[in-house]
Amino acid sequence: MSRRLSFQTGFAAGELDPRLAGRFDLRARREGARRIRNLVPAATGGVRRRPGTRHLADLPGILRILPFPRRAGDRLVALGAGGLEVRRPDGRPEIAIPFAGYDAARIAALDFTVWNDELLLVHPELEPRRLRYDPPFGWVFETWPFRRADPADPLSRPFVPFERIAPSDVRLGLSNVQQVTSAPASWTFTVTATAPVFTVDHVDTWLRIAGIHARIFNVVSGTEVEAESFDDPAGLVSTLDWAEQAFSPARGWPATVAVHQNRLVVGGTRDLPDFVWLSRSGRPFDFDVGTGLDDEAVAFRLAGEEREVVRHLVAGRRLFVFTSAGEWVVHGDPVTPTRVEVVRQTRIGSPGDRRARPVEVDGAVLFVGRGGRDLREFVYTDTEQAWQAADLAMLAGHLVADPRALAFDPVGRRLWLVRGDGSLASLTVDRNANVVAWASHDTDGTVRDAVVLDARVHLLVERAGTPALEVLDDDLGLDGAVVYTADPPTTTWTGLDRWIGRTVWLLADGEPLGPVTVQAATLVLPRPASELVVGYGFTHELVPFAPVDAGAGIAADRPWRPVRITFRLLATHRLTVDLGRGPVDAALPATPHDGDVSLRALGWRRGEDPPAWRLVQDDPRPFTLLSVTLEVEV
């Protein structure tokens, strides 16, 4: 027999996919773990108990939350089937606005951006709307005010994109031309198509026929409509040169939206899924291409070998277009009608549900791949002189399951991913330090959404059947926590109605009183306290790989036993470890403890099971593990 020392100085590789259990050659085995639950790896190497969440407000009926940063004060917008609510970042309500157009499926597929203190919302089946605050009237929720040729005339031509959507061989003919007014001059006429291209939804939409613009006011049949125009149609009888309004009930509405270089960018409609339009510079609701001047609108189609459907737009150092078939970069500094270049860089593709919006992190864009089980980092690399989309979840694909939302915490430098089953995964990523560390997280409830506002991660969490707004808080070790205070300290606490019948943890002045089931709205503590924290507990768990690798000198089939395990801790109040005979509490010399704690273990093992040690505890107080030294006998 011989003894070996195994050092694990950090967990920078995070939790690894169980399918990698046989890869003894991976360096990630020595820097990762079989399981990291409710702990967050640090870029410096250690792990600590994840932040808890602070309860802000109950949100009955709410399905999604949107961040709304404003110069006049940030807001959160909560969307439900009955409309939307505007709330302050601390959860306080401002106004509820009813709107019947949103259902669960549409809310999930909504895209949004912010322009000049206005929240712009788009969905391919709904006319785009904006939310803004108008001092004389308060909050206003209205359709986009597309600029018109005559701002005083609501029936004048809107400056929206015009595109040829019908087949290229369809010809339009004009007949029954009549002048109806002289000041200003206007004409009515019948438009006849050589194939059925019109529906009843074309009423009040516009056509551009050989340079003249006409509004359809009556649909006679699929091939015939009646229209009016302020342009003289004299001499126009039949032509192939025509286009129709790209945004309309007949052809669908924008599916995704962004702001880039002082232009509003919209991408994809139901009938034009592969188009992207940029508004005039500084005029977000004017898409008039004019004569191609530098400040006029830009429009282009993504022509590739596969069918391209625009899924997301991301405005960063460049304008990035993510489609069903690949990733495109729009070059132009600035982008103008004559200085725009659109190039597809990679061929990963994005899922069709548009749920998980990409996020930008330090110049790279993180997005979910087409299969829904990979998280890609789209970034330009100097070594390859090309754009690449590496899979950041290659070693932890089991944690990227049906992603619903991505939220990057700029303070903690951590990405939070909401999974389809209502749990969370986190990714600590630092390209400079070569850190890509995943971890899994669960809670007593279901996480529905996650957004970042004012550098804080806000969550929509459903607990006991009621959605609630919560925020990640590093100072809390409980979920959905509410902090009560009293001056002077007291033993009797009232106002706990929301907790009746629920099993929760109590912390009185930072000291845990264990999980209890609240029986009444009044609670009596065994000793006076000035602060009482009530919330749902969660258990953190860390399970290492067996020291089966060349560095430890242990083959996969050789028996081994742990002899001595040393944990290096930082500001830790409790250490509970299972060494093979059930969890036991280690005796810490002081709390919070900084330094090493050594434990002796018994029992021979072979392969991965049971592990040399397993850390599992539900104590809500701070916990940080920096490294582990394992002495084994072979």
C-alpha positions as CSV (number, residue, x, y, z in Angstrom):
1,M,0.0,0.0,0.0
2,S,1.0,3.6,-0.6
3,R,-0.3,7.0,0.2
4,R,-1.0,9.9,-2.1
5,L,-2.0,13.5,-1.7
6,S,-4.6,15.0,-3.9
7,F,-5.1,18.8,-4.0
8,Q,-8.2,20.5,-5.3
9,T,-7.4,24.2,-5.1
10,G,-10.7,25.4,-6.6
11,F,-13.7,24.5,-8.6
12,A,-13.1,26.6,-11.7
13,A,-14.5,23.9,-14.0
14,G,-17.8,23.7,-12.1
15,E,-20.2,20.8,-12.2
16,L,-19.5,18.3,-15.0
17,D,-21.9,16.3,-17.0
18,P,-22.4,12.8,-15.7
19,R,-21.6,11.5,-19.2
20,L,-18.0,12.6,-18.6
21,A,-17.6,10.2,-15.6
22,G,-15.2,8.0,-17.6
23,R,-13.0,10.8,-18.9
24,F,-10.2,10.4,-16.4
25,D,-7.9,12.3,-18.7
26,L,-9.8,15.6,-18.4
27,R,-8.1,18.4,-16.5
28,A,-11.6,19.6,-15.6
29,R,-12.0,16.6,-13.3
30,R,-9.3,18.0,-11.1
31,E,-10.9,21.5,-11.1
32,G,-14.6,20.5,-11.1
33,A,-17.1,18.3,-9.2
34,R,-19.7,15.7,-9.8
35,R,-22.3,18.0,-8.2
36,I,-22.4,21.6,-7.2
37,R,-25.9,22.5,-5.9
38,N,-26.8,25.9,-4.5
39,L,-23.2,26.9,-4.4
40,V,-21.6,29.3,-6.8
41,P,-18.0,28.8,-8.0
42,A,-15.8,31.9,-7.8
43,A,-13.5,33.0,-10.6
44,T,-10.7,32.8,-8.0
45,G,-11.3,29.1,-7.4
46,G,-13.5,28.5,-4.3
47,V,-17.2,28.0,-3.9
48,R,-19.7,29.7,-1.6
49,R,-23.3,29.4,-0.7
50,R,-25.4,31.1,-3.4
51,P,-27.3,34.3,-2.7
52,G,-30.7,34.0,-1.3
53,T,-33.7,36.0,-2.6
54,R,-35.5,38.9,-1.0
55,H,-39.3,39.0,-1.4
56,L,-40.5,42.3,-2.9
57,A,-44.1,41.8,-3.9
58,D,-46.7,39.2,-4.8
59,L,-47.7,39.4,-8.5
60,P,-50.9,37.3,-9.0
61,G,-51.5,36.4,-12.6
62,I,-48.1,37.7,-13.9
63,L,-46.2,35.5,-16.4
64,R,-43.2,37.6,-17.3
65,I,-41.2,40.6,-16.1
66,L,-39.3,43.2,-18.3
67,P,-36.6,45.7,-17.2
68,F,-37.4,49.3,-18.1
69,P,-34.3,51.5,-17.4
70,R,-35.2,55.2,-17.5
71,R,-33.4,58.5,-16.8
72,A,-36.4,59.5,-14.7
73,G,-36.1,56.3,-12.6
74,D,-36.0,52.6,-13.4
75,R,-39.1,50.6,-13.6
76,L,-40.1,46.9,-13.9
77,V,-43.0,45.9,-16.2
78,A,-44.9,42.8,-15.2
79,L,-47.0,41.2,-18.0
80,G,-50.0,39.0,-17.5
81,A,-53.0,37.8,-19.6
82,G,-55.0,40.7,-18.4
83,G,-52.5,43.4,-19.3
84,L,-49.4,44.9,-17.6
85,E,-48.3,46.5,-14.4
86,V,-45.6,49.2,-13.9
87,R,-43.7,48.7,-10.7
88,R,-40.7,50.3,-9.1
89,P,-37.5,48.2,-8.7
90,D,-38.5,47.5,-5.0
91,G,-41.8,46.0,-6.1
92,R,-44.1,49.0,-5.2
93,P,-46.9,49.3,-7.8
94,E,-47.5,52.4,-9.9
95,I,-50.2,51.5,-12.3
96,A,-52.0,48.6,-13.9
97,I,-53.0,48.9,-17.6
98,P,-55.5,46.4,-19.0
99,F,-54.8,45.0,-22.4
100,A,-56.6,42.0,-24.0
101,G,-54.1,41.2,-26.7
102,Y,-51.6,39.2,-24.5
103,D,-52.0,35.6,-23.7
104,A,-49.4,33.2,-22.3
105,A,-47.9,32.1,-25.6
106,R,-47.6,35.7,-26.9
107,I,-46.1,37.0,-23.7
108,A,-43.4,34.3,-23.9
109,A,-42.5,35.4,-27.4
110,L,-42.6,39.1,-26.9
111,D,-39.4,41.1,-27.7
112,F,-38.6,44.5,-26.4
113,T,-36.1,47.3,-26.2
114,V,-35.9,50.8,-24.7
115,W,-35.6,54.0,-26.8
116,N,-35.5,57.5,-25.1
117,D,-37.3,56.4,-22.0
118,E,-39.9,54.4,-24.0
119,L,-40.4,50.7,-23.7
120,L,-41.1,49.2,-27.2
121,L,-42.8,45.9,-27.4
122,V,-43.1,43.7,-30.5
123,H,-44.8,40.4,-31.4
124,P,-45.3,39.1,-35.0
125,E,-49.1,38.8,-34.4
126,L,-49.6,42.1,-32.7
127,E,-49.3,45.7,-33.8
128,P,-46.2,47.0,-32.0
129,R,-46.8,49.1,-28.9
130,R,-44.9,51.4,-26.6
131,L,-45.1,52.3,-22.9
132,R,-44.1,55.8,-21.9
133,Y,-44.7,58.4,-19.2
134,D,-46.3,61.6,-20.4
135,P,-46.3,64.1,-17.5
136,P,-49.7,65.6,-18.3
137,F,-51.4,62.2,-18.7
138,G,-49.3,59.7,-16.8
139,W,-48.5,56.3,-18.2
140,V,-49.5,55.8,-21.8
141,F,-49.6,52.4,-23.6
142,E,-50.2,52.9,-27.3
143,T,-49.3,51.7,-30.8
144,W,-46.2,52.9,-32.5
145,P,-46.7,56.4,-34.0
146,F,-45.2,55.8,-37.4
147,R,-44.3,59.2,-39.0
148,R,-46.6,60.2,-41.9
149,A,-46.2,62.3,-45.0
150,D,-48.6,64.8,-43.5
151,P,-48.4,64.6,-39.7
152,A,-51.7,66.5,-39.4
153,D,-53.5,63.9,-41.6
154,P,-53.9,60.5,-40.1
155,L,-54.9,59.1,-43.5
156,S,-51.6,60.2,-45.2
157,R,-48.9,57.7,-46.1
158,P,-47.0,56.2,-43.2
159,F,-43.2,56.0,-43.4
160,V,-43.1,52.2,-43.0
161,P,-41.1,49.8,-45.1
162,F,-42.5,48.6,-48.5
163,E,-41.5,45.2,-49.8
164,R,-42.5,42.9,-52.6
165,I,-44.1,40.0,-50.8
166,A,-46.3,38.5,-53.6
167,P,-44.7,36.4,-56.3
168,S,-42.5,38.4,-58.7
169,D,-44.7,37.6,-61.8
170,V,-47.9,39.1,-60.3
171,R,-48.9,42.2,-62.2
172,L,-51.1,45.0,-61.0
173,G,-53.5,47.0,-63.3
174,L,-55.3,50.3,-62.6
175,S,-58.8,51.1,-63.9
176,N,-61.8,53.3,-63.1
177,V,-59.5,56.2,-62.2
178,Q,-61.4,59.2,-60.9
179,Q,-60.2,62.5,-59.4
180,V,-62.3,63.2,-56.2
181,T,-60.7,66.3,-54.8
182,S,-58.6,69.1,-56.2
183,A,-57.0,70.8,-53.1
184,P,-55.2,68.7,-52.3
185,A,-55.7,66.6,-55.4
186,S,-56.6,63.0,-54.8
187,W,-57.8,60.1,-56.9
188,T,-59.6,56.8,-56.5
189,F,-59.2,53.7,-58.7
190,T,-59.6,50.0,-58.9
191,V,-56.4,47.8,-58.5
192,T,-56.6,44.4,-60.2
193,A,-53.9,41.7,-59.6
194,T,-53.2,38.8,-62.0
195,A,-53.3,36.4,-59.0
196,P,-55.1,36.4,-55.6
197,V,-52.8,38.4,-53.3
198,F,-55.3,40.4,-51.2
199,T,-57.3,39.6,-48.0
200,V,-59.7,41.6,-45.9
201,D,-56.8,42.5,-43.6
202,H,-55.4,44.7,-46.4
203,V,-58.0,47.4,-45.7
204,D,-56.2,50.6,-44.6
205,T,-52.8,49.3,-45.7
206,W,-50.8,50.9,-48.5
207,L,-49.4,49.9,-51.9
208,R,-46.5,51.5,-53.8
209,I,-47.3,51.1,-57.5
210,A,-44.6,52.3,-59.8
211,G,-43.7,55.2,-57.5
212,I,-47.2,56.2,-56.4
213,H,-48.6,55.4,-53.0
214,A,-52.2,54.3,-52.6
215,R,-54.3,53.4,-49.5
216,I,-56.7,50.4,-49.9
217,F,-60.1,51.3,-48.5
218,N,-62.1,48.3,-49.8
219,V,-61.3,44.7,-50.7
220,V,-63.6,43.3,-53.4
221,S,-61.9,40.0,-53.8
222,G,-58.5,38.3,-53.7
223,T,-57.5,39.9,-57.0
224,E,-59.4,43.3,-56.8
225,V,-59.3,46.2,-54.3
226,E,-60.3,49.8,-54.3
227,A,-57.7,52.4,-53.4
228,E,-57.1,56.2,-53.1
229,S,-54.0,58.2,-53.6
230,F,-52.6,61.7,-53.4
231,D,-50.3,60.9,-56.3
232,D,-51.5,61.3,-59.9
233,P,-51.8,57.8,-61.5
234,A,-52.1,59.3,-65.0
235,G,-50.6,57.0,-67.6
236,L,-50.3,54.0,-65.2
237,V,-52.2,51.1,-66.6
238,S,-50.3,47.8,-65.7
239,T,-47.0,47.2,-64.0
240,L,-44.8,44.6,-62.3
241,D,-43.2,47.4,-60.2
242,W,-45.1,47.3,-57.0
243,A,-44.7,46.6,-53.3
244,E,-46.9,46.6,-50.2
245,Q,-46.7,47.8,-46.6
246,A,-44.4,45.3,-44.8
247,F,-45.9,45.9,-41.4
248,S,-49.6,45.2,-41.4
249,P,-52.4,42.9,-40.2
250,A,-52.2,41.3,-43.6
251,R,-48.5,40.5,-43.5
252,G,-47.6,40.5,-39.8
253,W,-45.7,42.7,-37.5
254,P,-42.0,42.9,-36.4
255,A,-40.8,39.9,-34.4
256,T,-37.7,41.4,-32.7
257,V,-36.4,44.8,-32.0
258,A,-33.2,46.6,-30.9
259,V,-31.5,50.0,-31.0
260,H,-28.2,50.5,-32.8
261,Q,-26.3,53.6,-33.7
262,N,-29.3,55.9,-33.0
263,R,-31.5,53.8,-35.2
264,L,-34.4,51.6,-34.3
265,V,-33.8,48.1,-35.7
266,V,-36.6,45.6,-36.3
267,G,-36.3,42.1,-37.7
268,G,-38.6,39.6,-39.3
269,T,-42.3,39.5,-39.8
270,R,-44.7,36.6,-40.4
271,D,-44.4,36.9,-44.2
272,L,-40.9,38.4,-44.3
273,P,-39.0,36.4,-41.7
274,D,-35.6,37.0,-43.1
275,F,-35.7,40.9,-43.4
276,V,-34.1,43.5,-41.2
277,W,-35.0,47.2,-41.2
278,L,-33.2,50.1,-39.6
279,S,-35.0,53.4,-39.2
280,R,-33.8,56.8,-40.1
281,S,-31.0,58.1,-37.8
282,G,-32.6,59.7,-34.8
283,R,-36.2,59.0,-36.0
284,P,-37.3,55.6,-34.5
285,F,-40.6,55.5,-36.3
286,D,-39.5,56.6,-39.8
287,F,-38.5,53.8,-42.1
288,D,-38.5,55.8,-45.3
289,V,-35.5,54.7,-47.5
290,G,-35.8,57.9,-49.5
291,T,-33.0,58.3,-52.0
292,G,-30.3,56.5,-50.0
293,L,-28.9,59.4,-48.1
294,D,-26.7,58.6,-45.1
295,D,-29.4,59.4,-42.5
296,E,-32.2,57.6,-44.3
297,A,-33.5,54.1,-43.5
298,V,-31.8,50.9,-44.3
299,A,-33.4,47.6,-45.3
300,F,-31.8,44.3,-46.3
301,R,-32.6,40.6,-46.6
302,L,-30.5,37.8,-45.2
303,A,-29.9,35.6,-48.2
304,G,-28.4,32.2,-47.3
305,E,-28.4,28.6,-48.4
306,E,-30.9,27.8,-45.7
307,R,-34.1,29.5,-44.8
308,E,-33.3,32.3,-42.4
309,V,-35.8,33.4,-39.7
310,V,-34.7,36.3,-37.6
311,R,-34.8,35.2,-33.9
312,H,-32.9,38.0,-32.1
313,L,-31.2,41.3,-32.6
314,V,-28.3,42.3,-30.3
315,A,-26.7,45.8,-30.5
316,G,-23.2,45.7,-29.3
317,R,-19.9,46.8,-30.9
318,R,-21.7,45.6,-34.1
319,L,-25.3,44.8,-34.9
320,F,-25.7,41.0,-34.5
321,V,-28.5,39.2,-36.1
322,F,-29.3,35.7,-34.8
323,T,-31.5,33.5,-37.1
324,S,-32.8,30.0,-37.2
325,A,-29.8,29.0,-39.3
326,G,-26.8,31.1,-38.2
327,E,-25.3,34.2,-36.8
328,W,-24.8,37.4,-38.9
329,V,-22.8,40.5,-38.3
330,V,-23.8,43.9,-39.7
331,H,-20.7,46.0,-40.5
332,G,-20.7,49.7,-41.0
333,D,-19.2,52.5,-38.9
334,P,-21.6,54.0,-39.1
335,V,-24.3,51.9,-40.8
336,T,-25.7,53.8,-43.8
337,P,-27.6,52.7,-46.9
338,T,-24.4,52.7,-48.9
339,R,-22.0,51.5,-46.2
340,V,-23.6,48.4,-44.9
341,E,-22.2,44.9,-45.1
342,V,-24.0,41.8,-43.8
343,V,-22.0,38.6,-43.4
344,R,-23.0,35.3,-41.9
345,Q,-20.2,34.2,-39.5
346,T,-21.3,30.9,-38.0
347,R,-24.0,28.3,-38.6
348,I,-25.3,27.4,-35.1
349,G,-28.8,28.8,-35.2
350,S,-31.2,29.8,-32.5
351,P,-34.4,28.1,-31.1
352,G,-37.8,29.1,-32.5
353,D,-39.5,30.1,-29.3
354,R,-37.5,33.4,-28.7
355,R,-37.7,32.8,-24.9
356,A,-34.1,33.1,-23.9
357,R,-32.9,36.5,-25.2
358,P,-29.1,36.6,-25.8
359,V,-27.0,38.7,-23.4
360,E,-23.8,40.6,-24.1
361,V,-20.9,40.0,-21.7
362,D,-17.6,41.9,-22.2
363,G,-18.0,42.2,-25.9
364,A,-19.2,38.6,-26.5
365,V,-22.8,37.6,-27.0
366,L,-24.0,34.5,-25.1
367,F,-27.0,32.8,-26.8
368,V,-28.8,29.4,-26.7
369,G,-28.1,27.2,-29.7
370,R,-30.7,25.8,-32.0
371,G,-31.0,22.5,-30.1
372,G,-31.8,24.2,-26.8
373,R,-29.1,22.3,-24.9
374,D,-26.0,24.5,-25.5
375,L,-24.9,28.0,-24.6
376,R,-22.8,29.6,-27.2
377,E,-20.3,32.5,-26.9
378,F,-20.3,34.5,-30.1
379,V,-17.1,36.5,-30.1
380,Y,-14.3,37.6,-32.5
381,T,-11.0,35.9,-31.8
382,D,-7.7,37.4,-32.7
383,T,-6.0,34.0,-33.0
384,E,-8.3,32.8,-35.7
385,Q,-9.1,36.3,-37.1
386,A,-12.7,35.2,-37.3
387,W,-16.0,35.1,-35.3
388,Q,-16.6,31.9,-33.4
389,A,-19.4,30.4,-31.4
390,A,-17.9,28.0,-28.8
391,D,-20.2,26.0,-26.6
392,L,-19.7,27.1,-23.0
393,A,-21.8,24.1,-21.8
394,M,-19.9,21.4,-23.5
395,L,-18.8,19.9,-20.2
396,A,-22.1,20.6,-18.4
397,G,-24.8,20.1,-21.0
398,H,-27.1,18.4,-18.5
399,L,-27.6,21.8,-16.8
400,V,-28.7,23.6,-20.0
401,A,-32.2,22.1,-20.2
402,D,-35.0,24.0,-22.0
403,P,-33.6,27.5,-21.3
404,R,-36.3,30.1,-20.7
405,A,-34.3,33.2,-19.7
406,L,-30.7,34.5,-19.4
407,A,-29.7,37.2,-16.9
408,F,-26.1,38.4,-16.4
409,D,-25.2,39.8,-13.0
410,P,-22.6,42.5,-13.7
411,V,-21.6,42.7,-10.1
412,G,-21.1,39.0,-9.3
413,R,-19.9,38.4,-12.9
414,R,-22.3,35.5,-13.2
415,L,-24.9,34.4,-15.7
416,W,-28.2,33.0,-14.4
417,L,-30.2,30.6,-16.6
418,V,-33.8,29.8,-16.0
419,R,-34.6,26.2,-16.9
420,G,-37.8,24.8,-18.2
421,D,-38.4,22.8,-15.0
422,G,-38.4,26.1,-12.9
423,S,-34.9,25.6,-11.5
424,L,-31.8,27.7,-12.1
425,A,-28.3,27.1,-13.4
426,S,-25.5,29.6,-13.0
427,L,-22.3,30.1,-15.0
428,T,-19.3,31.9,-13.6
429,V,-17.3,32.9,-16.7
430,D,-14.0,34.8,-17.0
431,R,-12.3,34.4,-20.3
432,N,-9.1,36.0,-19.0
433,A,-8.7,33.5,-16.3
434,N,-10.1,30.6,-18.4
435,V,-12.9,30.0,-15.9
436,V,-16.2,28.4,-17.1
437,A,-17.9,27.0,-14.0
438,W,-21.5,25.8,-14.0
439,A,-23.6,25.0,-10.9
440,S,-27.2,23.9,-10.4
441,H,-29.7,25.6,-8.1
442,D,-33.2,24.8,-6.8
443,T,-35.7,26.5,-4.5
444,D,-39.0,25.9,-2.8
445,G,-41.0,27.0,-5.8
446,T,-40.7,27.5,-9.5
447,V,-38.6,30.3,-11.2
448,R,-40.5,31.7,-14.2
449,D,-38.3,34.6,-15.4
450,A,-35.1,36.5,-14.6
451,V,-34.0,40.0,-15.6
452,V,-31.3,42.5,-14.6
453,L,-32.3,46.0,-13.6
454,D,-30.0,48.5,-11.9
455,A,-27.2,45.8,-11.7
456,R,-29.5,43.5,-9.6
457,V,-31.0,40.2,-10.7
458,H,-34.8,40.2,-10.3
459,L,-36.7,36.9,-10.4
460,L,-40.3,36.0,-11.0
461,V,-40.9,33.0,-8.7
462,E,-44.1,31.1,-8.2
463,R,-44.4,29.8,-4.6
464,A,-47.5,28.1,-3.2
465,G,-49.3,28.9,-6.4
466,T,-48.7,32.7,-6.3
467,P,-46.1,34.4,-8.5
468,A,-43.9,36.9,-6.7
469,L,-41.1,39.4,-7.5
470,E,-37.9,38.6,-5.7
471,V,-34.3,39.9,-6.0
472,L,-31.0,38.0,-5.4
473,D,-29.4,39.3,-2.2
474,D,-25.8,38.3,-1.2
475,D,-26.7,39.2,2.5
476,L,-29.5,36.6,2.7
477,G,-29.1,32.8,2.9
478,L,-32.9,32.1,2.5
479,D,-35.3,32.3,-0.5
480,G,-38.3,34.6,-0.6
481,A,-37.1,36.1,2.6
482,V,-38.8,39.0,4.5
483,V,-36.8,41.0,7.0
484,Y,-38.7,42.2,10.1
485,T,-37.2,44.7,12.6
486,A,-38.1,45.9,16.1
487,D,-36.7,48.6,18.4
488,P,-36.3,47.7,21.2
489,P,-35.6,44.0,20.7
490,T,-38.6,41.8,21.4
491,T,-39.6,38.1,21.6
492,T,-43.1,38.6,20.2
493,W,-43.4,39.2,16.4
494,T,-46.6,39.9,14.6
495,G,-47.7,40.3,11.0
496,L,-46.5,36.9,9.8
497,D,-49.8,36.1,8.0
498,R,-48.1,35.2,4.7
499,W,-46.2,32.4,6.4
500,I,-49.1,30.6,8.1
501,G,-49.0,26.9,7.3
502,R,-45.6,27.1,5.7
503,T,-42.3,25.5,6.8
504,V,-39.6,28.2,6.9
505,W,-36.3,29.1,8.5
506,L,-35.9,31.8,11.1
507,L,-32.8,33.9,11.8
508,A,-32.9,36.0,14.9
509,D,-30.1,38.6,14.8
510,G,-28.2,36.3,12.4
511,E,-28.6,33.2,14.6
512,P,-30.6,30.3,13.0
513,L,-33.5,29.0,15.0
514,G,-34.0,26.0,12.6
515,P,-36.9,25.2,10.3
516,V,-40.3,25.7,11.9
517,T,-43.9,25.5,10.6
518,V,-45.7,28.8,11.3
519,Q,-49.0,28.2,13.0
520,A,-50.3,31.8,13.5
521,A,-49.6,35.4,12.5
522,T,-47.9,35.9,15.9
523,L,-44.6,34.2,16.7
524,V,-42.8,34.1,20.1
525,L,-39.1,33.6,20.1
526,P,-37.1,32.0,22.9
527,R,-35.0,35.2,23.3
528,P,-35.4,38.9,22.3
529,A,-34.1,40.0,18.9
530,S,-34.0,43.3,16.9
531,E,-34.1,41.6,13.5
532,L,-36.0,38.5,12.3
533,V,-35.5,37.0,8.9
534,V,-38.1,34.6,7.7
535,G,-37.7,32.6,4.4
536,Y,-37.5,29.3,2.7
537,G,-34.4,27.2,3.3
538,F,-32.3,25.5,0.8
539,T,-29.6,22.9,1.0
540,H,-26.2,23.3,-0.6
541,E,-24.3,20.3,-1.7
542,L,-20.8,19.6,-3.1
543,V,-19.7,16.1,-4.3
544,P,-16.2,15.7,-5.7
545,F,-14.8,13.2,-8.2
546,A,-12.8,10.3,-6.9
547,P,-9.1,10.8,-7.1
548,V,-8.8,8.4,-10.1
549,D,-6.3,10.0,-12.4
550,A,-2.6,9.9,-13.3
551,G,-1.8,12.8,-10.9
552,A,-3.0,10.9,-7.9
553,G,-1.5,7.6,-9.1
554,I,-4.8,5.7,-8.7
555,A,-6.3,3.5,-11.4
556,A,-10.0,3.3,-11.9
557,D,-10.2,-0.4,-10.7
558,R,-7.8,-0.2,-7.7
559,P,-9.3,0.0,-4.2
560,W,-8.5,3.2,-2.2
561,R,-9.6,4.8,1.0
562,P,-9.5,8.4,2.2
563,V,-7.3,8.9,5.3
564,R,-7.4,12.6,6.0
565,I,-9.3,15.4,4.4
566,T,-8.5,19.1,5.0
567,F,-11.0,21.8,4.1
568,R,-9.8,25.4,3.9
569,L,-12.7,27.7,4.9
570,L,-13.3,31.4,4.8
571,A,-15.9,33.2,7.0
572,T,-17.8,30.0,7.5
573,H,-20.2,29.3,10.4
574,R,-20.8,25.6,9.9
575,L,-19.3,22.6,8.1
576,T,-21.4,19.5,7.7
577,V,-19.7,16.6,5.9
578,D,-20.7,13.1,5.0
579,L,-17.6,10.8,5.0
580,G,-19.5,7.7,4.2
581,R,-21.5,7.2,7.4
582,G,-23.9,10.1,7.2
583,P,-23.6,13.9,7.7
584,V,-21.7,15.1,10.8
585,D,-20.9,18.6,11.9
586,A,-17.2,19.4,12.1
587,A,-16.0,21.1,15.2
588,L,-15.0,24.6,14.2
589,P,-12.6,26.5,16.6
590,A,-14.6,29.7,16.1
591,T,-17.4,31.1,14.0
592,P,-17.1,32.5,11.5
593,H,-14.0,30.5,10.9
594,D,-11.1,31.2,8.6
595,G,-8.5,28.5,8.1
596,D,-8.2,24.7,7.8
597,V,-10.4,22.0,9.3
598,S,-9.0,18.4,9.1
599,L,-11.2,15.3,9.3
600,R,-10.3,11.6,9.3
601,A,-12.2,9.1,7.2
602,L,-12.7,5.3,7.2
603,G,-13.7,2.7,4.6
604,W,-12.3,1.4,1.4
605,R,-13.7,2.4,-2.0
606,R,-13.4,1.5,-5.6
607,G,-14.1,3.8,-8.5
608,E,-16.4,6.8,-8.0
609,D,-18.9,5.5,-5.3
610,P,-19.1,6.3,-2.6
611,P,-17.2,9.6,-2.9
612,A,-14.4,10.4,-0.5
613,W,-16.6,13.1,1.1
614,R,-19.8,14.8,0.4
615,L,-20.6,18.3,1.8
616,V,-24.3,18.9,2.5
617,Q,-25.9,21.4,4.8
618,D,-28.9,23.7,5.0
619,D,-27.5,26.3,7.5
620,P,-28.5,29.7,6.0
621,R,-25.4,31.5,7.3
622,P,-22.4,32.3,5.0
623,F,-20.2,29.4,3.8
624,T,-17.1,29.6,1.6
625,L,-14.8,26.7,0.7
626,L,-11.5,27.6,-0.8
627,S,-9.7,24.3,-1.3
628,V,-9.6,20.6,-0.3
629,T,-6.6,18.4,0.4
630,L,-7.2,14.7,0.3
631,E,-4.8,12.1,1.6
632,V,-5.6,8.6,0.2
633,E,-4.2,5.2,0.7
634,V,-4.0,2.8,-2.3
